[in-house]
Amino acid sequence: MNTIEELKSGALKGATHIKLACGLTEFPLELLDLADTLEVLDMTDNKLSALPENFSNFKKLKILFLSNNNFTELPTVLAKCPKLSTIGFRNNQIETVAQNAIPSSTRWLILTDNHIKTLPDSMGDLPLLQKCMLSGNKLTSLPQSMSKCHNLELLRIAVNKLTTLPAFLLSLPKLSWLAYSGNPFCSKHPNCDVPLKELAWETLEIKEVLGEGASGLISKAIYDGKEVAIKVFKGEITSDGLPEEEMDINISMGHHDHLVDVLARVTGHPEGKDVLMLELIPPHFFNLGLPPMLETCSRDVYPEGFTLSLSHVLKILQGMADATTHMHARGIMHGDFYAHNIMIDAQANSILGDFGGASFFEPSEVEIRNGLERLEVRAFGYLVEELLKLSSQDSSNNHIKEILRILQNRCMHEVNQNRPLFSEIKEILAI
């Protein structure tokens, strides 16, 4: 974190990365003295509402974060920044996104939790757009021009006012991760109302925190002499959607060996928050991958030197194909099917978690159901590709590698209808 005093004194001369969060109400013009070097500017958590017209002097700026500020419109001056590729304006009061306000160099656009009712047709003029985060706005439709966003891989449109799923999304050649829950067209899943065991907060002995995600805090607890996991939902909108939607998804999932089981609903939280008791994943499990970085945008990364045997690759893929088949049969799309949401142990036993981006669909609508499933199939294809790279030193069973490479190519076909469904993938993996 930098200080405004450092900036004004000239101590930051030549800096490439700047982070300022000090209640600023006006853009500090001293930043313009860094226009020749600055590549990353993070001014999240201030009170800014405008950028100066000469902001376009930042010719090298690649990444800009202005979340948790007071902007009511997306500054049109951004379009004049030639290298700007990542733009974050989460949790402002943006109502207007003007035509051609977004630079054509944009790869990652974050407009979550604003008041946007419409997007301009110029959204279709973003050929490099890979990730687009639009959850928590007031959108009633998406511009048809976005059908030209052929590089779009991840889209978040949850918690808007969409009355239908935009049909063109199923034709986007690279779309693999889609979250759309909490819109008027999303019907409530019948299994949400299946009675779930309830227990009182006072019956739990809360232990250490295990982790914190966008939607809630997970802690270890003791219940009736057994170790369990407790997820306390924050109740705030996330980039993926609403925590209560995630809770419904968890309840509707049912039991599966490769999914985290929901054990009970917990009542009487001291702050009135929603709480679920979950199966505790054993401590020897670890995340298969790490979340995407700014540089990789939509792709997971893996620890340096991490490898897998081909037999373990096959075992993981078999488990995940089984889990996704189970979910889709119940009308649930994961929406965030990534290696960083898969936990494995040393024997390659696997568990798929984190359903914050999951959405319900209507299984009886066969064409839409299959189209949505094939989006997830493309994400599965990315996983096949990544795990094959991790097993590249394993020279055994080359015929299995060839089967997996063919499967990867089929899963990642740019024509949705040409991809297999998970039922066929399961059969292929039964090698």
LOTORRO-749846 format. One record per residue: y, z, x of N, C-alpha, C in turn. Coordinates in steps of 0.1 Angstrom, whole numbers, padded with zeros to 4 digits, always signed. Last residue first. Example, Ala and Ser with C-alpha at 12.3 -4.5 7.8 and 13.67 -1.06 7.14 Angstrom:
% residues 2
-0022+0071+0128-0011+0071+0137+0000+0079+0129 -0057+0078+0132-0045+0078+0123-0033+0078+0132 
//
This chain:
% residues 431
-0466-0193-0119-0473-0201-0108-0485-0194-0103 -0448-0191-0141-0461-0185-0141-0470-0193-0131 -0425-0206-0142-0426-0196-0132-0439-0188-0131 -0430-0223-0163-0429-0229-0150-0431-0218-0139 -0428-0204-0184-0441-0211-0182-0441-0217-0168 -0401-0196-0183-0412-0186-0181-0425-0193-0177 -0389-0221-0189-0387-0215-0176-0398-0205-0173 -0395-0223-0216-0401-0232-0207-0400-0227-0192 -0380-0202-0226-0394-0202-0228-0401-0211-0219 -0354-0209-0219-0361-0198-0211-0376-0198-0214 -0351-0245-0218-0349-0232-0224-0357-0221-0216 -0337-0268-0193-0348-0262-0201-0343-0249-0208 -0310-0292-0198-0316-0280-0192-0327-0275-0200 -0299-0313-0213-0310-0316-0203-0316-0304-0196 -0279-0303-0228-0291-0306-0235-0303-0309-0225 -0257-0302-0208-0263-0290-0214-0277-0293-0220 -0255-0318-0179-0256-0321-0193-0264-0310-0200 -0258-0310-0153-0244-0309-0159-0244-0313-0174 -0283-0287-0144-0280-0301-0148-0266-0300-0156 -0294-0264-0135-0280-0266-0132-0275-0280-0136 -0321-0265-0142-0313-0255-0148-0298-0258-0146 -0329-0286-0125-0329-0288-0139-0321-0278-0147 -0325-0274-0100-0318-0286-0103-0318-0288-0118 -0344-0252-0102-0329-0250-0100-0321-0262-0104 -0368-0266-0104-0363-0258-0115-0348-0256-0114 -0369-0277-0078-0368-0286-0090-0363-0279-0102 -0370-0254-0064-0359-0263-0062-0358-0272-0074 -0395-0244-0073-0383-0236-0076-0370-0245-0074 -0412-0263-0062-0412-0260-0077-0399-0253-0081 -0407-0258-0035-0404-0271-0041-0403-0270-0057 -0417-0233-0032-0403-0235-0030-0399-0248-0036 -0444-0238-0036-0437-0230-0046-0422-0232-0044 -0450-0254-0014-0451-0260-0027-0444-0252-0038 -0447-0236+0007-0437-0246+0005-0438-0253-0008 -0459-0211+0016-0459-0216+0002-0448-0226-0001 -0438-0199+0043-0451-0200+0035-0449-0206+0022 -0416-0194+0057-0421-0208+0057-0434-0210+0049 -0387-0178+0052-0401-0177+0048-0407-0191+0047 -0361-0182+0056-0369-0180+0068-0384-0179+0065 -0350-0184+0030-0351-0196+0038-0360-0194+0051 -0345-0166+0011-0359-0166+0016-0361-0178+0025 -0319-0169+0004-0323-0156+0010-0337-0156+0016 -0320-0194-0008-0313-0193+0005-0317-0180+0012 -0334-0186-0031-0340-0195-0022-0334-0195-0008 -0314-0171-0043-0325-0164-0038-0334-0173-0029 -0295-0191-0050-0291-0180-0041-0303-0173-0035 -0310-0207-0069-0304-0213-0056-0301-0202-0046 -0315-0188-0089-0326-0195-0082-0321-0200-0068 -0289-0183-0097-0297-0172-0091-0309-0178-0083 -0282-0208-0108-0274-0202-0096-0282-0192-0089 -0300-0208-0129-0301-0218-0119-0294-0214-0106 -0288-0188-0145-0301-0186-0139-0304-0195-0128 -0266-0203-0154-0264-0191-0145-0277-0187-0138 -0280-0221-0169-0273-0226-0157-0270-0214-0148 -0289-0204-0189-0299-0211-0180-0292-0216-0168 -0266-0199-0202-0272-0188-0194-0282-0194-0185 -0263-0224-0214-0252-0219-0205-0258-0208-0196 -0286-0224-0230-0286-0233-0218-0274-0230-0209 -0279-0207-0250-0289-0203-0241-0289-0211-0229 -0259-0223-0263-0255-0211-0256-0266-0206-0247 -0276-0243-0273-0265-0246-0264-0260-0234-0256 -0293-0229-0290-0299-0235-0278-0288-0239-0268 -0274-0220-0309-0282-0211-0302-0288-0217-0289 -0264-0245-0319-0255-0236-0312-0263-0226-0303 -0289-0254-0331-0281-0262-0321-0272-0254-0312 -0297-0233-0349-0305-0238-0337-0297-0245-0327 -0289-0207-0363-0281-0219-0360-0287-0225-0347 -0305-0184-0363-0309-0195-0372-0301-0208-0370 -0293-0166-0345-0305-0174-0341-0309-0185-0350 -0261-0163-0338-0269-0164-0349-0282-0172-0346 -0252-0140-0311-0252-0153-0318-0262-0153-0329 -0233-0116-0294-0243-0119-0304-0241-0134-0308 -0227-0111-0258-0223-0115-0272-0234-0118-0281 -0217-0093-0229-0227-0098-0238-0221-0101-0252 -0203-0081-0209-0199-0094-0213-0208-0101-0223 -0215-0056-0207-0201-0056-0211-0196-0070-0215 -0240-0049-0198-0239-0058-0210-0225-0059-0215 -0257-0040-0172-0243-0043-0175-0241-0054-0186 -0289-0052-0160-0280-0042-0166-0266-0048-0169 -0323-0057-0153-0310-0063-0156-0301-0053-0164 -0345-0049-0127-0339-0044-0140-0325-0051-0142 -0375-0054-0109-0362-0057-0113-0358-0052-0126 -0394-0050-0080-0393-0047-0094-0379-0048-0098 -0396-0054-0052-0390-0065-0061-0392-0062-0076 -0402-0033-0038-0413-0041-0042-0409-0052-0051 -0378-0020-0034-0384-0026-0022-0396-0035-0026 -0360-0029-0064-0365-0019-0054-0372-0027-0043 -0330-0040-0080-0343-0042-0075-0347-0030-0066 -0307-0050-0106-0312-0040-0096-0326-0042-0093 -0282-0072-0114-0296-0070-0113-0299-0059-0102 -0256-0078-0112-0260-0070-0124-0275-0068-0125 -0254-0094-0090-0248-0081-0089-0251-0072-0101 -0265-0118-0099-0273-0109-0091-0268-0095-0089 -0257-0123-0134-0254-0124-0120-0263-0115-0112 -0247-0130-0164-0260-0130-0157-0258-0133-0142 -0230-0124-0184-0226-0120-0171-0238-0120-0162 -0241-0131-0209-0227-0135-0206-0222-0132-0192 -0264-0126-0225-0259-0116-0215-0244-0119-0212 -0267-0130-0259-0265-0137-0247-0259-0127-0237 -0290-0124-0285-0281-0118-0276-0280-0126-0263 -0311-0128-0304-0297-0132-0307-0287-0127-0298 -0336-0121-0296-0329-0112-0305-0315-0115-0308 -0342-0141-0279-0350-0141-0291-0344-0131-0301 -0325-0134-0258-0321-0145-0266-0329-0146-0279 -0339-0112-0247-0326-0110-0253-0322-0122-0262 -0364-0123-0239-0364-0112-0249-0350-0111-0255 -0354-0141-0220-0362-0146-0232-0362-0136-0243 -0344-0123-0201-0335-0132-0209-0342-0138-0221 -0368-0111-0192-0358-0103-0199-0348-0111-0207 -0382-0132-0181-0388-0125-0192-0378-0117-0200 -0365-0140-0161-0368-0149-0172-0374-0142-0184 -0367-0116-0146-0354-0120-0152-0356-0130-0163 -0393-0117-0137-0389-0106-0145-0376-0109-0152 -0393-0141-0123-0402-0140-0134-0397-0128-0143 -0375-0135-0102-0372-0146-0112-0381-0145-0124 -0389-0115-0089-0376-0112-0095-0373-0123-0106 -0411-0130-0080-0413-0118-0089-0400-0115-0096 -0400-0149-0063-0407-0153-0075-0409-0142-0085 -0390-0132-0043-0381-0141-0051-0387-0145-0064 -0414-0121-0033-0404-0113-0040-0394-0121-0048 -0425-0144-0022-0432-0137-0033-0423-0128-0040 -0406-0150-0002-0407-0159-0013-0415-0152-0025 -0387-0121+0008-0399-0130+0009-0399-0139-0003 -0352-0120+0016-0363-0117+0006-0375-0126+0010 -0325-0105+0034-0335-0115+0032-0345-0111+0022 -0294-0098+0048-0303-0095+0037-0312-0107+0034 -0274-0105+0066-0287-0102+0071-0298-0099+0061 -0248-0091+0047-0252-0099+0059-0266-0095+0064 -0252-0090+0012-0250-0083+0025-0255-0091+0036 -0238-0116-0007-0250-0108-0004-0247-0101+0010 -0219-0126-0036-0221-0125-0022-0232-0116-0019 -0215-0148-0064-0218-0136-0058-0219-0137-0043 -0188-0169-0074-0201-0168-0069-0203-0154-0062 -0162-0174-0082-0172-0172-0093-0186-0169-0088 -0146-0166-0056-0142-0169-0070-0153-0165-0080 -0147-0163-0029-0159-0170-0035-0157-0173-0050 -0123-0150-0024-0126-0163-0017-0137-0171-0024 -0125-0127-0038-0114-0136-0042-0117-0150-0036 -0160-0123-0045-0148-0119-0038-0137-0130-0042 -0185-0113-0069-0177-0123-0062-0164-0117-0056 -0206-0084-0062-0197-0092-0070-0189-0102-0062 -0238-0086-0046-0225-0080-0046-0215-0089-0054 -0272-0082-0056-0261-0089-0050-0249-0081-0051 -0290-0062-0063-0295-0074-0056-0284-0081-0049 -0285-0028-0060-0280-0040-0065-0285-0052-0057 -0315-0007-0060-0302-0011-0055-0298-0025-0060 -0337+0021-0065-0332+0008-0068-0318+0005-0063 -0341+0047-0059-0345+0038-0049-0342+0023-0053 -0335+0062-0082-0325+0061-0071-0328+0051-0060 -0343+0047-0113-0346+0055-0102-0337+0052-0090 -0321+0048-0141-0327+0039-0131-0330+0047-0118 -0326+0065-0170-0321+0066-0156-0328+0057-0147 -0319+0053-0202-0329+0055-0192-0322+0056-0178 -0290+0068-0217-0298+0057-0212-0309+0062-0203 -0270+0078-0243-0279+0083-0233-0289+0071-0230 -0236+0070-0249-0250+0067-0251-0258+0074-0240 -0206+0077-0267-0215+0081-0256-0229+0076-0259 -0171+0075-0274-0185+0071-0277-0193+0073-0264 -0150+0105-0274-0154+0092-0269-0169+0089-0273 -0138+0130-0279-0141+0121-0290-0146+0107-0286 -0136+0146-0258-0125+0138-0260-0127+0128-0272 -0161+0159-0258-0149+0167-0259-0136+0159-0262 -0185+0144-0280-0178+0144-0267-0165+0151-0268 -0201+0144-0303-0194+0156-0300-0188+0156-0286 -0233+0127-0297-0221+0130-0305-0214+0143-0299 -0250+0100-0283-0245+0114-0281-0233+0116-0289 -0279+0082-0291-0264+0083-0292-0260+0097-0291 -0306+0074-0269-0300+0081-0280-0285+0079-0280 -0317+0055-0251-0325+0066-0256-0319+0073-0268 -0320+0022-0241-0311+0031-0248-0320+0042-0254 -0333+0009-0210-0335+0014-0224-0324+0024-0229 -0325-0019-0192-0323-0005-0193-0324+0000-0208 -0352-0043-0187-0338-0039-0192-0337-0024-0193 -0378-0049-0182-0367-0053-0172-0353-0051-0177 -0393-0040-0203-0395-0034-0190-0385-0038-0180 -0375-0032-0233-0381-0042-0224-0382-0036-0210 -0366-0023-0266-0372-0020-0253-0377-0032-0246 -0333-0033-0279-0348-0030-0280-0354-0027-0266 -0307-0041-0283-0315-0048-0273-0330-0045-0275 -0289-0028-0299-0297-0039-0305-0307-0045-0296 -0277-0010-0282-0285-0005-0293-0294-0016-0298 -0262-0028-0266-0272-0019-0260-0282-0014-0271 -0245-0039-0285-0255-0048-0278-0266-0039-0272 -0229-0017-0292-0238-0024-0302-0249-0032-0296 -0216-0014-0268-0225-0003-0273-0235-0009-0284 -0201-0037-0266-0212-0034-0256-0222-0024-0261 -0184-0031-0287-0193-0043-0288-0205-0041-0278 -0170-0010-0277-0179-0007-0289-0188-0019-0291 -0156-0021-0255-0167-0012-0252-0176-0010-0264 -0147-0056-0259-0145-0042-0263-0158-0033-0260 -0145-0077-0229-0144-0074-0243-0142-0060-0247 -0141-0084-0202-0152-0089-0209-0152-0087-0224 -0120-0069-0193-0119-0084-0191-0130-0091-0199 -0117-0045-0219-0120-0049-0206-0119-0064-0205 -0100-0021-0239-0105-0035-0237-0107-0038-0222 -0112+0013-0240-0102+0003-0237-0108-0011-0236 -0133+0031-0242-0126+0027-0254-0114+0018-0252 -0150+0041-0222-0136+0043-0221-0128+0040-0234 -0180+0057-0228-0172+0045-0229-0158+0049-0230 -0203+0072-0208-0191+0075-0216-0182+0063-0216 -0237+0073-0204-0225+0064-0203-0214+0068-0213 -0260+0091-0186-0251+0092-0197-0239+0082-0195 -0295+0091-0179-0281+0086-0175-0273+0087-0188 -0317+0118-0171-0313+0107-0179-0299+0102-0173 -0344+0140-0163-0332+0133-0158-0329+0120-0167 -0355+0166-0185-0356+0153-0179-0343+0147-0174 -0350+0190-0199-0358+0191-0187-0360+0177-0179 -0334+0181-0220-0348+0186-0223-0357+0186-0211 -0316+0163-0198-0318+0166-0212-0332+0170-0214 -0292+0161-0173-0305+0167-0177-0305+0169-0192 -0276+0132-0159-0276+0144-0168-0290+0148-0169 -0253+0111-0141-0267+0116-0143-0265+0129-0151 -0230+0088-0156-0233+0100-0149-0248+0104-0151 -0206+0063-0158-0220+0066-0159-0223+0078-0150 -0179+0052-0177-0183+0061-0166-0198+0065-0168 -0169+0019-0188-0172+0033-0189-0177+0039-0176 -0160-0008-0185-0161-0002-0198-0164+0013-0199 -0160-0014-0158-0148-0016-0166-0148-0009-0179 -0178+0015-0143-0175+0001-0146-0163-0001-0154 -0189+0037-0120-0179+0035-0130-0177+0020-0131 -0216+0060-0112-0209+0048-0111-0199+0046-0122 -0226+0085-0113-0234+0075-0106-0226+0062-0104 -0215+0119-0109-0212+0105-0114-0220+0095-0106 -0239+0146-0113-0229+0138-0106-0227+0124-0112 -0245+0160-0146-0245+0161-0131-0235+0152-0125 -0245+0179-0175-0239+0168-0168-0240+0170-0153 -0268+0187-0197-0263+0193-0185-0258+0181-0176 -0266+0186-0232-0267+0179-0219-0262+0187-0208 -0260+0197-0256-0274+0198-0252-0276+0192-0238 -0234+0191-0262-0237+0204-0256-0251+0206-0251 -0236+0166-0274-0231+0167-0261-0234+0180-0254 -0265+0162-0295-0251+0168-0292-0248+0169-0278 -0280+0132-0305-0281+0145-0299-0267+0150-0296 -0299+0108-0324-0286+0115-0321-0289+0129-0315 -0317+0078-0324-0317+0092-0322-0304+0098-0318 -0306+0053-0346-0308+0057-0332-0308+0073-0331 -0314+0030-0370-0311+0044-0367-0315+0047-0353 -0298-0001-0368-0311+0005-0367-0309+0020-0363 -0275-0015-0367-0276-0004-0377-0290+0003-0377 -0278-0035-0349-0268-0024-0346-0270-0012-0355 -0295-0054-0359-0302-0043-0352-0292-0032-0348 -0278-0074-0370-0285-0064-0379-0291-0052-0372 -0246-0078-0356-0261-0079-0354-0268-0069-0362 -0219-0093-0373-0225-0081-0367-0240-0082-0366 -0207-0125-0362-0213-0116-0372-0219-0104-0365 -0179-0139-0350-0190-0131-0346-0195-0122-0357 -0155-0149-0359-0167-0157-0362-0180-0150-0357 -0135-0131-0351-0139-0132-0365-0152-0139-0368 -0146-0116-0320-0139-0126-0327-0143-0126-0341 -0163-0100-0305-0151-0094-0310-0142-0104-0316 -0174-0121-0277-0176-0111-0287-0163-0106-0293 -0176-0139-0257-0167-0143-0268-0168-0132-0279 -0181-0151-0224-0181-0139-0233-0171-0142-0244 -0201-0169-0202-0192-0170-0213-0193-0157-0221 -0210-0187-0175-0208-0173-0179-0197-0173-0190 -0211-0214-0171-0224-0206-0169-0222-0192-0174 -0200-0247-0171-0198-0234-0177-0211-0226-0177 -0201-0273-0161-0205-0262-0152-0203-0248-0158 -0196-0292-0182-0207-0294-0173-0211-0282-0164 -0191-0284-0215-0185-0283-0202-0196-0283-0192 -0202-0284-0240-0203-0297-0233-0197-0296-0219 -0197-0260-0252-0211-0263-0249-0213-0276-0241 -0170-0262-0257-0175-0253-0246-0189-0257-0242 -0165-0277-0279-0165-0284-0267-0170-0275-0255 -0164-0259-0301-0176-0267-0298-0177-0273-0285 -0154-0226-0301-0149-0240-0298-0161-0248-0293 -0166-0208-0328-0168-0210-0314-0163-0224-0310 -0141-0199-0352-0153-0206-0348-0154-0206-0333 -0119-0182-0353-0128-0182-0365-0140-0191-0362 -0104-0160-0330-0111-0173-0332-0121-0173-0344 -0088-0141-0321-0088-0143-0335-0094-0157-0338 -0103-0120-0296-0092-0128-0300-0093-0130-0315 -0125-0108-0281-0114-0100-0288-0101-0109-0290 -0132-0131-0254-0136-0120-0264-0123-0114-0270 -0132-0151-0236-0124-0153-0248-0127-0142-0258 -0138-0160-0204-0137-0148-0212-0127-0150-0224 -0157-0181-0184-0147-0180-0194-0149-0168-0203 -0167-0198-0155-0167-0185-0162-0155-0184-0171 -0164-0224-0147-0177-0218-0147-0178-0205-0155 -0148-0255-0147-0148-0242-0153-0162-0236-0154 -0146-0281-0139-0150-0271-0129-0151-0257-0135 -0136-0295-0160-0149-0298-0156-0155-0288-0145 -0116-0295-0183-0117-0285-0172-0132-0285-0167 -0115-0310-0205-0114-0317-0192-0115-0308-0180 -0115-0293-0226-0127-0301-0224-0127-0309-0211 -0089-0285-0229-0097-0278-0220-0111-0284-0218 -0079-0300-0250-0077-0305-0236-0085-0298-0226 -0080-0285-0272-0091-0294-0270-0091-0300-0256 -0071-0251-0268-0067-0265-0268-0079-0274-0264 -0087-0228-0290-0084-0232-0276-0080-0246-0276 -0074-0205-0315-0082-0217-0311-0079-0219-0296 -0062-0182-0319-0070-0187-0330-0078-0199-0327 -0055-0155-0298-0058-0169-0299-0066-0172-0311 -0044-0131-0290-0043-0134-0304-0046-0149-0307 -0064-0112-0266-0051-0119-0270-0052-0122-0285 -0087-0103-0253-0077-0094-0257-0064-0100-0260 -0095-0127-0227-0099-0117-0237-0087-0108-0241 -0093-0146-0208-0083-0147-0219-0086-0136-0229 -0097-0159-0177-0099-0146-0184-0088-0145-0195 -0115-0182-0160-0104-0181-0169-0106-0169-0178 -0125-0198-0131-0125-0186-0139-0113-0185-0147 -0119-0225-0122-0132-0220-0122-0134-0208-0131 -0098-0253-0120-0100-0240-0127-0115-0236-0128 -0091-0277-0110-0098-0267-0101-0102-0254-0108 -0077-0291-0129-0090-0296-0124-0098-0287-0116 -0059-0287-0153-0062-0277-0142-0076-0281-0137 -0050-0298-0176-0046-0305-0164-0048-0295-0152 -0056-0285-0199-0065-0295-0195-0062-0302-0182 -0034-0270-0203-0045-0263-0197-0056-0273-0193 -0015-0285-0216-0016-0287-0201-0027-0279-0195 -0014-0276-0241-0023-0287-0238-0025-0289-0223 -0010-0240-0240-0005-0254-0240-0016-0264-0237 -0023-0216-0265-0022-0221-0251-0018-0236-0251 -0012-0191-0287-0016-0205-0284-0015-0207-0269 -0008-0163-0286-0013-0169-0298-0018-0184-0296 -0009-0135-0265-0009-0150-0266-0015-0155-0278 -0005-0109-0256-0002-0112-0271-0002-0128-0273 -0030-0095-0235-0016-0098-0238-0015-0101-0253 -0056-0092-0222-0048-0081-0228-0033-0084-0228 -0058-0116-0195-0064-0106-0204-0054-0096-0209 -0053-0136-0178-0043-0133-0188-0048-0124-0198 -0060-0150-0149-0063-0138-0156-0051-0135-0165 -0076-0177-0133-0064-0173-0141-0068-0161-0150 -0084-0194-0105-0087-0182-0112-0075-0177-0119 -0074-0218-0095-0088-0216-0096-0092-0205-0105 -0046-0239-0096-0052-0227-0100-0067-0228-0101 -0031-0261-0089-0040-0256-0079-0048-0244-0083 -0013-0267-0109-0026-0274-0109-0036-0270-0099 +0002-0237-0123+0001-0247-0112-0013-0254-0112 +0014-0234-0155+0004-0230-0146+0002-0241-0136 +0032-0246-0172+0037-0234-0165+0027-0230-0154 +0028-0268-0189+0029-0270-0174+0034-0258-0166 +0042-0252-0216+0036-0264-0211+0039-0265-0196 +0041-0216-0215+0048-0229-0217+0039-0240-0211 +0030-0191-0232+0026-0198-0220+0031-0212-0222 +0041-0161-0247+0043-0176-0245+0037-0180-0231 +0036-0135-0247+0034-0142-0259+0034-0157-0257 +0028-0107-0227+0030-0122-0227+0026-0128-0241 +0030-0082-0218+0033-0084-0232+0035-0099-0234 +0002-0073-0198+0016-0074-0199+0019-0076-0214 -0026-0073-0190-0019-0061-0196-0004-0062-0193 -0027-0095-0162-0034-0087-0172-0025-0076-0177 -0021-0117-0146-0011-0111-0154-0017-0103-0165 -0029-0134-0117-0033-0122-0125-0021-0116-0132 -0041-0162-0101-0029-0156-0108-0034-0146-0118 -0049-0181-0074-0054-0169-0082-0041-0163-0088 -0035-0202-0062-0049-0205-0067-0054-0193-0076 -0008-0218-0049-0012-0207-0057-0025-0210-0064 +0003-0238-0034-0010-0233-0030-0015-0222-0038 +0029-0245-0045+0019-0255-0043+0005-0250-0039 +0047-0234-0071+0041-0228-0059+0029-0237-0055 +0056-0243-0094+0062-0249-0082+0057-0243-0069 +0045-0228-0114+0040-0242-0112+0046-0249-0100 +0060-0205-0114+0047-0205-0108+0042-0219-0105 +0082-0208-0131+0084-0211-0117+0071-0211-0109 +0075-0199-0156+0073-0213-0153+0075-0217-0138 +0059-0169-0162+0070-0175-0155+0067-0190-0151 +0048-0163-0194+0043-0166-0180+0054-0174-0173 +0066-0137-0211+0062-0151-0209+0057-0153-0195 +0070-0110-0208+0067-0115-0222+0064-0130-0222 +0061-0085-0185+0064-0099-0187+0061-0103-0202 +0058-0060-0174+0065-0061-0187+0068-0076-0190 +0026-0050-0160+0041-0051-0159+0046-0054-0173 -0002-0052-0154+0005-0039-0158+0020-0039-0155 -0003-0077-0128-0008-0070-0140-0001-0057-0142 +0003-0096-0109+0014-0090-0116+0009-0083-0128 -0008-0111-0080-0012-0102-0091+0001-0095-0096 -0016-0141-0065-0005-0133-0070-0010-0124-0082 -0024-0160-0037-0029-0150-0046-0017-0142-0051 -0011-0178-0020-0023-0182-0027-0027-0173-0038 +0018-0190-0006+0013-0180-0015+0000-0186-0022 +0032-0208+0009+0019-0205+0014+0012-0195+0005 +0057-0211-0002+0049-0223-0001+0035-0220+0003 +0079-0196-0019+0066-0191-0013+0056-0202-0012 +0099-0207-0032+0100-0207-0018+0087-0203-0011 +0097-0201-0059+0090-0213-0054+0091-0215-0039 +0115-0182-0064+0101-0178-0061+0093-0189-0055 +0140-0190-0072+0136-0194-0058+0123-0188-0054 +0142-0177-0096+0139-0191-0096+0135-0196-0082 +0124-0145-0098+0136-0154-0094+0132-0168-0094 +0107-0134-0127+0106-0137-0113+0119-0146-0110 +0105-0105-0149+0109-0119-0145+0108-0121-0130 +0098-0080-0154+0097-0089-0165+0101-0103-0162 +0082-0050-0139+0089-0063-0138+0087-0072-0151 +0073-0025-0133+0080-0027-0146+0088-0041-0146 +0040-0022-0119+0055-0020-0118+0061-0022-0132 +0012-0028-0115+0017-0014-0118+0032-0012-0115 +0011-0053-0090+0005-0046-0101+0012-0032-0103 +0018-0070-0070+0028-0062-0075+0024-0056-0089 +0007-0086-0043+0002-0078-0054+0013-0068-0058 +0003-0116-0027+0013-0106-0032+0008-0099-0044 -0007-0134+0001-0012-0125-0010-0001-0116-0014 +0008-0148+0019-0003-0155+0012-0008-0147+0000 +0038-0153+0037+0031-0145+0026+0020-0153+0019 +0053-0168+0055+0040-0163+0059+0032-0157+0048 +0077-0177+0045+0070-0186+0054+0056-0181+0058 +0088-0156+0029+0083-0168+0023+0074-0178+0032 +0099-0133+0035+0085-0135+0040+0079-0148+0035 +0123-0132+0023+0123-0133+0037+0110-0136+0043 +0116-0126-0003+0118-0140+0000+0119-0142+0015 +0117-0098-0004+0104-0105-0002+0105-0119+0002 +0143-0092-0010+0139-0091+0004+0125-0098+0007 +0145-0091-0037+0148-0104-0030+0144-0104-0016 +0123-0076-0058+0130-0073-0046+0132-0086-0038 +0126-0079-0092+0119-0084-0081+0128-0082-0068 +0131-0048-0110+0136-0062-0106+0128-0066-0093 +0118-0025-0113+0122-0032-0126+0128-0046-0123 +0091-0008-0098+0102-0018-0097+0105-0024-0111 +0073+0013-0094+0082+0013-0105+0093+0003-0105 +0058+0006-0071+0067+0017-0070+0078+0017-0082 +0038-0011-0054+0037-0005-0068+0045+0008-0067 +0029-0038-0035+0040-0029-0038+0038-0024-0053 +0015-0054-0009+0011-0047-0021+0022-0036-0024 +0010-0084+0010+0019-0073+0005+0014-0067-0008 +0000-0103+0037-0005-0096+0025+0005-0084+0022 +0013-0113+0059+0006-0122+0050+0002-0116+0037 +0044-0106+0075+0032-0102+0068+0027-0113+0060 +0068-0112+0088+0056-0119+0093+0043-0115+0085 +0081-0080+0084+0084-0093+0088+0071-0100+0093 +0081-0054+0076+0070-0062+0071+0072-0077+0075 +0104-0041+0084+0092-0038+0091+0080-0047+0087 +0128-0044+0072+0124-0056+0080+0111-0053+0087 +0137-0026+0054+0140-0023+0068+0136-0035+0077 +0126-0033+0030+0141-0035+0032+0145-0033+0047 +0099-0027+0034+0103-0041+0031+0118-0043+0034 +0099+0000+0037+0094-0008+0048+0099-0023+0046 +0109+0008+0012+0116+0011+0024+0112+0002+0036 +0088+0001-0005+0101-0007-0006+0110-0005+0006 +0056+0000+0012+0067+0007+0005+0080-0002+0005 +0022-0009+0006+0034-0010+0013+0045-0002+0005 -0012+0000+0008+0000+0000+0000+0012+0000+0009 
//
